[in-house]
Each structure stands twice: as structure tokens, then as C-alpha cells.
């Protein structure tokens, strides 16, 4: 048993970790092992108090997300050798695990997941019912159609795991102190922290909140409302079952997805844990409003078997030996949920040197990998790979307590729901973050959710099958999206782009600061360009459009999902370089309308006296003007690649501006279009998207972004030196542009790319090309397979489809077509 150390030991530290669950202890272990001196972990009661000690301890290589597979994989590899390294037993069992498909849709989902497994090193197989039965002989096979099998999966004892990590942390020099409660946090002007405890104050360079369901209380100390809510999770342990005892080998863990529970062997009995529906499950919302009761640490909630009865019955149906078993133990304990069940990991925007590792619904499998990931980020100044889906800055002031509770309820109930491409979930919507056009458009379209915003995906016409009907194959929006595509290519379309992240930057050092932050040159007054922020290693941290509106005054625009992710990076650069600049986040104040298509100029010209002709208002220029007496900042740019403008304006003017444009475009047959059509248009033009073709896993040269990267500009921008080295060494892989011969299915991104029976790469995004009438995708492949004309295959839903590398783009952009026409050449449309 651990002996408590209720001492501070020191009054200064590099990093103070708050919380001694498996995640906090793993971070202490990884930082200390990497050589960081002065790592101090403070735990208010004892190690594993909170959610860790009562966890079911499941470990799996499987995750539907691409990047989280790396976290899972690292955790399992670490747990396999931890006992040898620390001398502490961890109780790690690896009998494998099987997800069970008992509907044809579920079989499709498994095929969809398998195509995403091919380019990852972890073992995963789609297995037949016969193989399922061989591995788990106690199953009732009546409904089993297939299994998704991960051989290395299993379960670990959470208490022993945490103690082994703690032993390792101490061995490498970290201090783990408990019981020591953090009573207050003060940030100092130099960015350091004072961590107050009853035993005194520690000055720290950075703090990491890893406080589990106390994370909200820690956040409140510095004025942050972390969107987390504790959920009651129950699992049941049975007495000895003779049929289980008689087995020669341990049963694999099963996940019966339709029954919504997991089940594994526990000694000679079984343990199973269900996820109830959103209506039945229980939140501990009183903790959100009043804080966790003082003294709660290793307590449990009252169990409630009635609430999980239908799952118990489903389990008895699937594993008949359960019918005769006695329940000897029911565990009902708190687990913290974020709105989307994914944790929040990394530095927090708006507070210097405050990091979080909170919101773990599956802390045991994440602990090892997250400890390593965060430790690398803290020590290297950039994340080791992209995990934007865990960015704490994906939430903002729009995530109210009500929203968090509604989402946690939905996420818990949907734990085992089919995971479709383009998934939408509707609880808690809309938030307060609606554009000025939301009420006007909401009944006319299918809305998507983007960082709190509602944004039209596609619009309805009479005769369409309306509503959200997800599928692994082409579905009800396929034809309407084609119609909107034609609208933009042939006439003129309007799109609500208000969710864009928008920042105003000004001040004496603004030009100098942006020159160091971006790899492109700083645009002149009245001009706009596309610029990338790179990490020190030369990866693509972000892509923004930068416009210099007045001398030294800029507007920066990024995608909705990266608003605070990018803002934090910029703010950090300002602090580091001590630049005299002011940054204002105007995302919520400004609306944006995109107008695009061959008649865009004709329509807008009716609303202004400004000359919008090609000679006067060139591509990539920006200016202030009035449209129908409404002040707008107009930028001649369009992600459709067609003639178009983005019109930035006060949110309160959105309806008036939209109505004026629609009215003016009657003769030209103007209509709405949504983001699905926009995606098809940008792919045909070969436009890359941040988060797909480029992110912190890719460098801009392999992504084909050379024209935006000015290696010869005088400023030593972040990532410049690394990029020069990458260029000298030569690229190992390249982004290529593929057309595919498919049937009723289109690529989405992250599918395996095959050549000669081997997986050699992966797609990054895809869609149907309504111009070429075939599927299109971007993909990363080794340089030797990157020539135009190369034949490859792309795996979709368990089948390999022929693909060919094409000269990009499939459709030339409007500015290029115009330039060629002026030269007398006939451009391809």
C-alpha cells in the first residue's frame, strides 16, 4: 500500500500537475522520464480517488477516430512493459476483444472501420460468426453476423496501473504529494503561477489540470467554466459460473453493440457494463452547479438495477450462462463526460501556461498515450502529432451548463450507436451561436453543427426527401448537392459562411509579427492572401486568409473548428515576441455571406456604385464598400474556385444583406447552396482543406502548398529552418489527386490506398465530382507512386476500387480560366 506524503517539499516547480488519477500520474511519469526536473503532482486525497479506482479497466486498440488509435496503441504497448520497468504488477490481461455485429448496417460499419485500419499498425480483423464462436464459445449465435476482432485488447487493474506509473514517476525524480489540496491559483504577470495549498505556495512555470470530476472546481478558480458533467456508470460482477471456470483460456472481451454493453471475464465469473439510453441514464448535475461534495473520493453512488434491466436481459440472451449467475457486486461510480465524450487535452486559450487533461470517459486506455503526448508537447513546444479533436479550445463561451448536460446525456446513450460518415447529433442545438440567417433558413435546409454554429449542409426543394438520413452509401442529399453544384457553376449561389473564425490584428508591430508567424509574405493594403502558420518542426499548424484592410490593420480568417486553436497560437507568439499588437476576436459579431458563380459580379454590381469589374476589383483584393447601403468588407475570393466574393458585415445586418442580394439576383436565377456542395466544388479545383490534406502531421511541401511558402523571404518565420532541411532531404510521400471507379459509394477520407496487394497510403478527403461524374479523392502515397497516370486502388466498405492519379485540378478555377481566355487558349472547365 502507498504511504501518503503530505508535504510540499519545494516552493518552486517547472510543472505542477493537479490530480492523482491515472492520467495525471501518467503525465508525471512521462515528464520525469523525459528528463524534466521539478515535476510536482498534487492529489487532494489519495492516488486513484475519483473515477480511476472503480473503472472497469478496459483496454482496446480500436477507436473510430484516426489519431486516437495512436494514443490507444501507445498505452497498450506501455502497459505491456510497465511491470518489468517498475517492479510493480499491473494485472494486465490481453485476451483480445470482439465487437459484435447483429445487423447488416453494423456489418457495413465494421467494413468502414476496417478500411481505416489498413494504414495503421494495430491488428484488427473482420471475422466470421464461426470464428466469433470459436473465440467465445458461450455466445448464443442466433443474431451474430460478424465480429470486429482486436487480438491485443483486454483489461488492466486501474489501481495497480496507477501505482506502477507513480513508482516510475518517483524513480525518475517526480514528486507525488498527497493529501495536498489546491485551494487557489493565481496567475502572475510573467505567465507563471502561484499554486496555493494549506501547506504553502508553489511557484510553477505551468500548471496542468488533470483533476477528473474536480476539474470544473479547479477551472472556476481562474474563471473558466469547463464543459464537463459527471455521469453515473454502473457495471455488474457475477459469482463463479461453472462454464466460465471450466474454460482453458480467458474469454475475449465482447461488446454487444445492439445490446449496448461490454462484457468480460472477471476471475471465474463475468463482469458487464451497459450504457443506458439518454432518457434513462443519470447525470450528477448537482455537482456541476454546486461543486463536488467535500470529502468525496473513493465513494460510490447507490446502484439502480432497474435502470439497466433491458441491458441485463440483452446480455442474458447473448450469453445464456448469465441467466443462472448471481450478481455479487454492482459498482455505480462517477465518470466525467465532455459534450462529445472526447477528453480535452492541451494548452487552454485565454490563460497562459494553463494546460488541461480532463473529461476522460475512458481514462484507463487513454492515460498512457495522453501522458506521452502531453509530455512531448510541453517539452518540444508543439504536439507530436495532430489531435485537433481533443483540443480543449473546440469549446467556447457558447458551451453552457445546459448544453453540456444535454450533450453528455446524448453521448452516453449513443455510446454504441452506428458511427456514420458525416455524423450529426441534435441534442443541445441550437446553441446561442446562430448566424443572423438561422431563423430565416432553418426550415429550408439540413443544418450541420460547426463549433457551436448551425450552418446549412444542403437545401430542400419540393419533391426532395428531407431530413438527416445518414448512410455508408449515397443518400438523400446526393442529388440535391448536385443541383447546388450546378447552381454555382452555371448561375450564382449564396452561402452562409458566418461560422468562420475572424480576428482583427493591429498595432505598431503587426506587420513584423505576422511576417514571423506566417510562411507567406504579408499582403499589401487592400490585398488578401492564403497564409500558413507552421510549427517549429515545419508542420502545418493552421491555414488562414490574411487581409491588410488599412496600413497595419489586418483581418485574419480561419475555419470554424480552428477559431480558438489558432487564436491561442497567435496570442502565444505575441507574448513570446513581446510584440506591440492588439488582437480582437470578432467571430461572433460578424456575419459572412459568400456569393459565387458566373453571375456573382452582375448581381452584386446592382447593389453598389463601386466598380466591381475584373480590372478594378481583382482576384485576392479586399475593400470596404456599401451594398444596398450596408457596410461590408468585400474580399474577392471563393472556396468554390468560381468568380465570387466573401462579404464580411455586422451580424445584425445579415438578413437585410441576404434579402438585398436575393432580390437583386432574381433575373440571374440566384439560389442558396450549402457546405456539401462547397466541398465538392473545392475538391474539383484541387483546393486543400486544413484538418484533412494538411495538419500537424503533414508538412506544406508534401501537401503541395509550395506556392504559399516563401522560403526566400527575409523574415525567419517559425518552421523555416526545419522546412529547408525537409526540402534538402527530399520528400518521402506526396499528396496526389485521384479519380475512382466506384458504384454507390464515395470516399470520405482516411481510407486505405492499395497497390499490388499492399496498403501504401491513405485518402485525406473525397467526394463525388458532379463535373466528371465519378468519385474524387486526395491521398498521401510514397513519392515513387505519385506520378500522374499511376494506377492504385482505394478500399471502400470492404471492396477495392480502381483509382488513377490525375493531373490536378479536374476543373480549372475561374481566375485561371479567365487568364487563359485572355491569352486566347481554351480552358477546360
N, C-alpha and C positions, 0 to 999 in steps of 0.2 A: 504493500500500500504506500502511496505517496506521502511524504511528510510536508505539511504546509510550510511556506517561508513568508511570514507576514512582515517582510522588510522591504524598504525601497532599495537599500544597498548603494544607490548612487543618486545624484541630483541632476545628472545630465545624461542624455541618451541621443543616439542618432535617430533611432526609430522606436516609438512606443506603440505596442500592439495592445488594443483593449479587447479582451475576451479570450478565454482559455478553452474554447471548444476545439474540435479537430481542425477547423480552418485556421484559426489564429495560431495554434501551436505549430501547424504545418508551415505557416509563413515564418515563424520564429526559427524553426529548424532550417528552412531553406536559406534565409538571410545569413544566419550564423555559419552554415556550411559553406556558403559562397565567400565567407571571409569578412562580412560586415561586423565591425566591432560595435559594442554598445547597443545591442538589441535587448529591449526590456518588454516582457509581456506581463500585463496586469490582469488578474482574474478576481472578480469580486467575491466569489465563494470558493469553489474548488474546480479543478480541471474537469471537463466534460459536463459540468452542470448546464442545464438548459435543454437543448434538443439532442446533443451528441449522445449522452449516456443511454437514452432509451430508443435510439434509432434501430431499425431492423438490419442496418449494415449491408445493404445490397451493393454489389459492385458489378458494373457491366461496361463492356466496350461499346455498347450500342448507344447512339444518340442520333436523332433525326437531323440535327444541325451539323454542319461540316466541321467547324472549328472546335466545337466542344468534344468531338471524338478524340482530338489530341489531348485534351485535359483528362478524359476518362482513361485513355491509353497510358499516359504518364503515371496516373495514380496507381493503376494495377501493377505496372512494372516496378514502381517504388515499393508497394506493399509486399511484393514477392520477395524483396531482399532486405526488408527493414529489420527483420528479426536477427539476421546474420550481422547486420551493421551495428545494432544497438544492444543485442543480447536480450531483448525483451520479446516474449512470444506475442504474436498479434492475432492468433486464432483465425487465419485466413484459409477459407475453403474455396476451391475452384472447380466445382462440378459442372460448370457451364450453365447456360440458360437458354430457354426456348420461349419465344413469343408464339402464341397460338392463333392461327387464322381459322375462323369458322364461318366466314362469309367470302364470296368472290371478290368483293371490294377490298377486303382485308388482304387477300392474296395479291391484288394489284398494288396495294400499299407496300407489301413486302418486296415486290419486284422493283417498285420505285425506290425503295431504300437500298436494295442490292446494287442498283446502278450507281448509287452514291458511295458504295463501299469499295468498288473495284480499284479506285486510285488511292485507297487508304491502306496502311499496312496491317490493320487489325483483321483477324479472321472472322468471317461471317458467312453463313451458308443458308440458302433456301433448301429446306429438307422436306421429304415426303411424309405422309401420315405414318407409313411403315417405320421410317427412321425415328419419328417422334415417339412411337410406341416402344421401340427398342430402347430408347434412352430413358423413357419414363413409363415403365410397364404398368403403373397403377392408374393410367388415364382411361376414361370412357371415351372411345374413339368415334362415337356416333357423328359428331359435328366437325371433327378436325379435318381441315382441307390441306393445311401445310404448316410448317414451322419455320421461324427465323432463328437460327442457331448460332450462338456465340460461345465457342469452346472455352475461352479463358475466364468467363464470368463466374460469379459466385457471391460470397458474403464474408464479412470480416467482423470481428468483435470491436465495436466502436471504442469502448473504454480502453482495451489493450492497445489498439492502434494509436490513440491519443497519447497514452503513456509512453509508447515506444518513440513517437515523434518528440515528446518532451525530453526523453532521455537523450535523444540525438541532439536536440537543440542545446541542452546543457553541455553535452560533450564538446560541442563546437563553440561554446562560450556565451550563449544567450542566457539572460537571467529570466526566470519564470517566477513571479511573485504572487502569492495568494495566501489568505484572502486580503486583497487590497482593492478597495472600491474607488473608482474615479468619480469625484464629486463635482468637478468643474473643469472647463477647458477655456484657456484664454489665448487668443492669437496675438502675437506681438507684431510690431510694425516691420520687423526684419523677416517676417514669414515663419519664425519659429513659434513653438507652442509652450505654454505652461500647463502641465497636467497636474491638477490638484487632487490630492488624496488625504485621508485622515492622518497619514504618516508623513506628510510633507509634499513638496512640489518637485516635479521633474521637468527640466527644460528639455524639449525634444526638437530635433530638426523637422521631423514629420510624425504624424500620428496615423494609425490605421484602425478604423472602427471595424472590429470583427466580433461584435458583441451579440450576435444571434438575435433572439427576440428582445434584447435590451438595446438593440441598435438605434431604435427610434429615440429612446431616452438620451443616448449619447448625442444623437443628431440635434435634439432640441437644445442642448447646452450651447450650440453655436448657431441656433436659429434655423436649422434645416428640418424639414418635415419629410423624412424618408418614407416612400410609399411601401410600407410593409404591414402585414397583418398576420398574427398567429392563428393557425388553423388546428383543429383537433384531428389528429390522425390516430386511428385505432388499428392494432393488429392483435391476432389471437394465437395462442400457443396451445397445442393439444398434449395430452398424456401420450405414453408409448402406444404405438399402433403396431400389432404383431407383423403385419405385411411389410411395414417400413423396416422394422427391426431385422426381418429375415433377409433384406437385400444385401448383396455383397459390396455394392459401391453406392456412394452417396447420390441421391437423385439430383438432376439439374434443377435450377430454379425455374418455375414456369410463370409466365404472365398471360393470363387468360384475358385477352383484350375486350372481348364482348362482355364477359362477366365482371370486368374492371377490378381485378385484384392480382396480387402477386402471391406465390406460394412456394415455400422451400422447406427442406428437411431441417428440423431442429432436434439434434440428438436422435432418439428413436421415434420422435413424433413429427408433426408438421406445424409450420408457422404460416399464417396467411394474413395479408393486409389489404383491405379493399379501399377504393376511392369512391365515396358515395356521390350521388348526383348533386348538382348545385343547390337544389331545393332542400336536400336532407342534411348535407354536411354542416358542420358547426364552426363558426369563427369565434375567436375570443376577442370580440370588438371592444370590450370594456378596457382591455389593455392598451388599445390604440388611443382611446380618449384619456384614460387616467394613468397610463403607465403600468408596468408590470408590478404586481404587489410586492412590497419589500419582503425579502426572505424567501421568495420562490426560487428554487434552484434545482433540486432533484425531486420535485413533487410531480404527481400525475393528476390528470383530471378523472372525474367519475366516468367509468365506462358506460356505454349505452349500446347493448347488443341489438336492440330493436332497430336502431338506425341503420345497421349493416346487415339486417336479416336477409334481404334479397340476394346480397353477395355471398353470404354463407350458404344459401340454398344453391346458388350457381356453382359454388366450389364443390358442394357435395355431389352435384350432378356430374361435374367434370372429374372429380377424384372420389369415387364412391366409398373408399375406405374411411373417409371423413365422417360418414353417417354414424359409424359405431364409436367414434373417438370422443373422449371427454375433453372439454375445454378446461385447462388448468390455470390459464393466465390470460387476462385481457389488458393490454397496455394502451392507455389513451393519453397521449402527450402532445405538447405544442410543437408545431413546425412553422417556421416563418415562410410566408409566401409573399413574393412581389406580384404585381398585377399579371405578369406573363409567366410566372414560375421560374424565370431565369434569375440567377443572382445578379447583384450589382458589384462590379469589381473594377477598381482603378481609382485614379485621382478624380476629385469632385470639382466641377466648375463652380467658380464664385468664391471658393475658400482656398487659400494657399496651403499646400503641403498637408491636405487632409485627404486621406485615402480611405476607401471602403472595401470590405469583403463581406457583404451582408445579403440577406434574402435567399439563403440556401434551402430549397425544398429537398435537395439531395446532397447534403453536405458531405457524407462519407465518401462517395465516389468522386466528388469534386475537390476534396480537401488537398490531396497530394498535388494534383496538377495546378490548382489555383495558387498554392503556396509557391510553387516553382515559377509560375507565370508572373505573379506579382513581384517576387523577389528579383527576377530578371529585369522587369520594368523599372523597379526602384533603383537598381544598380546601374542599368545601362541607359536610362533616360528615354527609353522607348519600349513598347511592348515587343516580345519576341515573335509574336505572330498576331494576326488580326482576330479580335474578339469583340467587334463592334456590338454584337447582340447582348453582351454583358455590360456595356458601357453604362455607368450609373447616370450619365448625362442624357440617356434616352428619355428620362422623365423630367418634368419641369413643374412650374407652378400650377399647371393645369391638372396635375395628378392629386386630386382632393382625396380626403379620407373615404368619402362615399364611393368615388371611382375605384380606389384601391380595394375596398371591401367587395364591390360588385365583381371586379375582375378576379380577385382571389377565389371567390365562390365559383365563378365560371371555370377558371383554370383547374381548380381541384376536381370539379365534376367532369371536366373534359380530359382528365389525365390520360385516358386510354382511347380517346376518340380517334377516328381515322384522320391522319395528317395529310390533307390535300395540298397540291400546289396552289399558290395564290390564296392562302387561307385567310378568311375573315372571321372575327369573333365580335359579337354585337353587344355584350354586356357593358354597362357603364357609358354607353355612347348616346348622343354626342357629349363631349366634354364642353367646357366653356370656350374651347378653342375652335370656333367655327368661323369660316370666312364670311364676308359680308353677303355672299351669294347663297349661303347654305339653305336658308328658308325658301328661296326662290327655286332652287334646283333639286332639293331633296326628293321630291315626288317624281322627278323626270328621269332619274338615273339610279344606278347601283353605286353606292358610295364605298370608298375604301378608307381605311384608317391609317393615317401617317403622322406619327409623333403627336398624337392628340387631335389632329385636324381630321375633318371629313373632306374627302376630295373625290370628285366623280371618276369612276373607273370606266363606265360606258353608259350611254343614254338609251332610253326606251323609245320605240316608235310603235304605233298601232300594229298589232299582229305579232310583236315580239313576245317571247316567253320571258317575263320579267323576274326579278329577284336574283338572289345569290344561289347558284346551283353548281357547287364545286364538283370537279371530276378529274380523273387522271387522263382523260381523253378530251377531245374538243367538246365544248359545252355550249350553253345557251348564249354566251356572249361572242361566239366565234364570228357569226355573220354580222351582227351589229358593229363589231370593231372594224370589220372590213368596210362597212358602209362609212364609218367615220374616217377611215384611212382615205377612201376615195374623196370624201368631202374636202379634206385638207389638200390632197394632191390636185384636185380639179377645180375647186371653188375657193372657199375661205371658211376657216373654223375658229372657234373661240374656246379657250381652255382656262379654267381657274387654277392658277399657279400660286395662290396665296400662301400655301404651306412652306414655300422656300424659306430658309434661314437668311435673315437680312441684317447686316451690320453697317453702321456709319463709322468711319475712321477719319479723324482729323487731328491736326496738331503740327508743331514745328518739325517733329521727326517722322511724320507719317510716311513720306516717300522713302526715307532711309530704312525705316522699319520694314516696310513692305518689300523693299529690294532685298533685304536679308532673309525675309520669311519665305518668299516665293521664288520658284526656279525660272519664271518668265520675267521679262522686263516689266517695269512699272508703266502702265498705259499713260499716254498724254492726256491732257484735259480734253474732255469730250469724246474720249475713246474708251473702249472696253476690250478686255482680253480674257482668255481662259488661262488660269494660273494654278500651279500645284504647290502645296506645302509638302515638303519631303521630310522624312525622319533623318537623324544623323547617319543611319546606315544606307540612306538612299532609297527607302521605300516610300510609297505614295500615301501620305497621311490624309490628304484631303484634296479635293478639286473645287475651285470656286471661280465665279466670274468676278473680275475686278474692274470697276469703272471709276475714272477720276472725273468727278462731276464739276468741281471747282478746283483752283490751284490748292493742292494739299488736302483736298477733301474727297474721300472715296466712299463708294458703296461696294460692299462685298456680299456676294450671294452664294449660298450653298444649298444642298438638298435638305428636305425637311428632317430626315433622320439624323443628319450630322450637325444640326444647329449648335448645340452646346458642346459637342465633341470638338468642333472646330474652334468655337469661341474660347474654350479653355486653353487650347494650344496657342492661340494668338495672344491671349492675356498673359500666359506664362512667358512668351517671347518678349513681351513689353516689359515685364518685371525684370527678366534676366538682363535685357539690354538697357534697362533704365531709360527707355525712350519716352520723350515727352509727346504722348498721344492720348487722345480720348477715344474710347470705343463705346458706341451705343448700340444695344441690341434692339432693332426696330421691327423684329419679326412679327409681333402681334399687332403693331399699329398700322402696318402697310398691307394693302391688298395688291395682288399681281394678276393681270389678265394677259394671256398670250393670244395674239391674233396671227394666224398663219395661213398661207395658201396664195395662189397666183393673184387673187383679187384683194389681198390684205391692204395693199397701198391704196387702191381705188376706194375702198370702204373708209379707211382712216382719213384719207385726204378730204372727204366730205365734212369732217368734223373740225378741221383746223386750217388756218391761213398759212402755217409753216409749209415750206416746200418739202415734200416727202420723196421727191424723185431720186433715182439712183445716184445721180450726180451730186445732189445736195445732201442727202441723208444716206451715207454709205453704210455698207455692212460693217458691224462692230463699232458703230458710233453711238454715242448716247447724248441726249439733250433734254432740257426741260421744255415742255410746251403745254398748250391747253387744248384739250379735246372736248368740244361741246362745253367750253367754259370750266372744265375740271382740270386742275393742275396735275400733270403726270411727268414722271421721268421715263422717257421712252428710250429703250435700247434696241437697236436693230440686230436682233439675234433670235434664233429659234431652235430648240432642241429637235424640231421636226426636220430641220435641214431645208425647209421651204422658205420662201420670202415671208418675213414675219417680224413682229415687234413684241417685246415684253414691256408691259405698261405698269409701272410702279406708282401707286397712288395711296392716299389716305383710305383706310379701311371703310370709313363712313361714306366714301364716295363710290364704293364698288357697284352698288345697284344702279345708280344713275349712269355710271360709265358703261356698264354692261348693256343697259337698255338703249343708250345712245348708239352704241356700236351695232347692236342687233337691228335697231331701227334703220340705221344708215346702210346696212348690208342686205336689206330685203331683195333688192334687184339682183344682187350677186348670188342670191341663194345661200346666205350665211347660215351656219348651224353650229351646235355645240360639238365638242369632242372630249374624250376622257384620256386618262393616263395609259390605258391599254393600247389605244391607237397610237399614242405618243411613243410608246415603247417600240411598236412595230416600225414606225417611221424612223426612229433614231437608229435602230438596228440595220435597216436597209442602207442608211447613209454611212454606216461604219462608225457611228459615234460610240465611244466607250462610256460606261457608267461607273461612278465611284461605288465601291461595295461589291461590284461584280468583276469587271475587267481589271480594275486596279484597287488596291487597298494596302494595308501594312504587310501583306505577303508578297507584293509584287513591286518591281522597280519600273520606273516610267519608260525605260528603253525596251524591255521585253514586252511592255504593254503597247508599244507603238506610239508613244507620246512625244517623240523626239522634237517635233516642231514647236512644242510649248516649253522645252527645256533649253535655256540659254547658258550652256556651259562656258561660253566665252564672255559673258557679261562681267564687268569688273567686280561687282559685289560677291563676297564669299558667302553665298546663301547656304542655309542648312542642307546638308546632304550632298553638296557639290563635290567635295573631295572623294566621298565614297562612290559617287556616280562615275567620276573619272576612272577610278580603279575598276569598277564593274565594266566600263566600256573597254578598257585596256585588256582585261582578261577575256572578254568576249562573252556573248550570251549563251546560256545552256538551253533556254527554251524561248519560244516566241508565241505571241498571240496571233492566231490565224482566224480566217473568216471562212465558214463552211456553209455549203448548201447540202441539204439532206433529202434523200428519197424516203419519205415516211408515208404512213397511211392516216389513221385518225388520231395521231398523237404528235405533239410538238415538243421540242426541247425547252427546258426552263432554265438550265444552268446546273452545274455540279454533276452532270452525268459523265460516266466513264467513256473515254475515247480509246478505241481499239485499233491495233494494226498487227496483222499476222498472228492472231490469237493471243495477243498480249495487250494489257492496258498500258497506254503510253502517256495519257494526259487526261484532261477534264474540260468540259464546257464551262463557260462562265455565265452566259445568258443566251436566251434563244427566243424565237417566236416564229409565227408563220409570216412569210413575206407575201403580202397581197399583190405585189407587183410581179414577182417571179412565180407566184402560185406554188411555192414549195417552202419547206422549213429552212430557217437560217439560224446559225449559232456562231458565237465566238468561242474559241477554245485555246488552251495552252498546250503546246506539244513540243517535244525536243526539237532543237534547231534543224537536225537532219531530216525531219519530217515536215518542215514548214514551207516547202516550195509550192507555188501555185500549181494546181493540177494533181497534187498528191491525193491518192485515194485512201480514205480511212473509214472507220465505222463508228457510229455513236450508239450506245446502248440506251434504249428507251423501253421501260416496262418489260424487261427480260428478253428483249429481242435486239439484235444488232442491225442497224440500218446503214446503207451505204452513204458515205459523205465525201465531198470533194472540196479541197481548198480552192477558194476563188480569189481572183483579184478584187480587193475591196475598193470602193463600196459597190454594192449592187446597183444603187441609184445615186447618181451624182447630186450634190447639193445645189440649190438654186443659185448661190453666188458663182459656183464653178460653171454651171450651165450657161449663165449669162456671160461669163468671161469668154467661154469657148465660142458662143454665138457671135460675140463682138469680133473674134478672130476669123469668123466665117466657117468654123468647124461645126459639125452637127453632133451635139452631145447625146449620150444615151440617157434616157430618163429612167 
